[in-house]
Amino acid sequence: MRRKVGVKEIEDMALGATVLGAGGGGDPYVGKLMAIEAIRKYGDVELISVDEVPDDEIVVVSQMMGAPTIMVEKICSGLEPMATYDEMVKELGREPFAIYAVEAGGVNSTIPFILGATRQIPVVDCDLMGRAFPELQMTTLGINGVKGMPAVLADEKGNTVTVRAIDDRWLERIARQATSVMGGYTILASYMCTGKQLKDFAIRDTPTLCEKIGRTLREAREQHEDPIDAVLDVTNGYRLFKGKVVDVERNTDGMFVRGRAVVDGLDTDKGSQLIINFQNENIIALKDGEAVCTSPDLIMSLDMESGTPVTTEGLKYGARIVVVGMPCDPQWRTENGLAVVGPRAFGYDLDYVPVEELAAQLGASGAAGAAGDKE
């Protein structure tokens, strides 16, 4: 169903996208400001459903690629989305019917709205991850055989690069290296597909879900309700651990932010320790050496008092957080999905177990229960 997205919707969407960013995806703050500026200048953006895209029309992703910490320090010019779009139009020889997001989490949730407002192009209410993942081939189109090429990259200086690779893993390698040379982040146009392919493989209604999460979190604060319970209600998530951050190791190699956070338990978790390993996004959480949540399910740190999502680059010593786990889209729990985003795909010698099963073993509370009270 078509509707307009304006400044208020973008504000809520950016907040909710930080939750679905699973610790990464880039801080939506910069993207939010750019989208709001574009909307104020050019007008609201039309958000359309997947079913409103004709089967034979084409749609294109508009996204950011690179290490999230770099984008915080090296601000976009604001022209990159339009530069990549124009080059993609030249490649395709036609105007796309609409644009859409590669992922529901982080800065990439707002990037399409910059282009949508500036060029008055509809944005489709869907994405290809249902969360944020660190690598370009980690998409529901990719695991179903739809390639992401051609892909066009642009930096803030005006350079553009067009990549045609033999598969999405090579697209990731080549585009990542180009992104490193171009300053650590780029804006891409990629994953051109038909309306039929989008209907078959996209994860539907994720921008709307981002907005709902953000609105729910905001209203919980305004009404002095528990914001963490509010988030868990919307995401069907679980409280996994409550504690204080005592150590953060974080390294940026020009392509990814890799590291780990160590959290000492508080209250009912006192005496235990949680370690979160991340590659841009949180990949695995280990409580006293045992997995409590792994990719492709979402791991997110929320501020203990406000419920504000804390990204991997925002984690600091002394922060008091509640770590939550949220189930991923069912497409990721298939054999093809786990081969690309399961624990072993990231180098961990672990089999994937759904977060709801691990939470039951842990005695973690879900959306319907208070901390420590699993129903």
VENGI-V837965 format. One line per field, one symbol per residue. phi: phi as a letter, one per 20 degrees, with the letter a starting at -180 (. if undefined). psi: psi as a letter, one per 40 degrees, with the letter a starting at -180 (. if undefined). burial: # if it has 24 or more other ideal C-beta (glycine too) atoms within 12 Angstrom, else .. Layout:
phi = ???
psi = ???
burial = ???
//
This chain:
phi = .fbeddffffgfffffffffflncnnffgfffffffffffedofdeddegfeeggeedccfcbdcpfgffffedfffnefgffffffffffemaeffacbefbedmfffdgffffgffdldfdeeabdcmadcecffecffgfdnefeefcddcdfeofccddcdfafffggfffffffffeoobbdddblfbeffffffcfeemfgffgffffffffffffelefffgfffgfelecfdacadfdacdbcddnccddrbcdcefclfefndcdddeccmefdbcddlndfdacgefedcedgfeemffdfffefcgnfdcdedccfefggfeegffffdcfgffdneebefcggfffffffmfedfecegndee
psi = hiiihadddddddddddddeefeaeihedddddddddddddeiihhhiideehideiiiiihiihahddddddgiideedddddddddddddeihidiiiidieiadeddddddddddefhihhgiaedeaiieidegidddeeehieiihhiiaeeeiihhhhididdddddddddddddeeeiihihafhiiddddddeihifdddddddddddddddddefihddddddddefaihdihahheihhhhheedihiaihhhhiibeeheihhhhhigcihdihhhfehhehiieihhihhhddeehhhideehihehhihhiihiiiddeeiddddddeidddeehgiihhiddddddddfiiadeiihegh.
burial = ....###.############################.##....#######.##...################.#.#.#.##########.##...########################.########################.###########...####.#..##.##.#######.##############.###.##################.#.....####################..#.#.#..############..#..################...##############.##########...###########.###...##.####.##...#.#####.##..#.####...#....
//
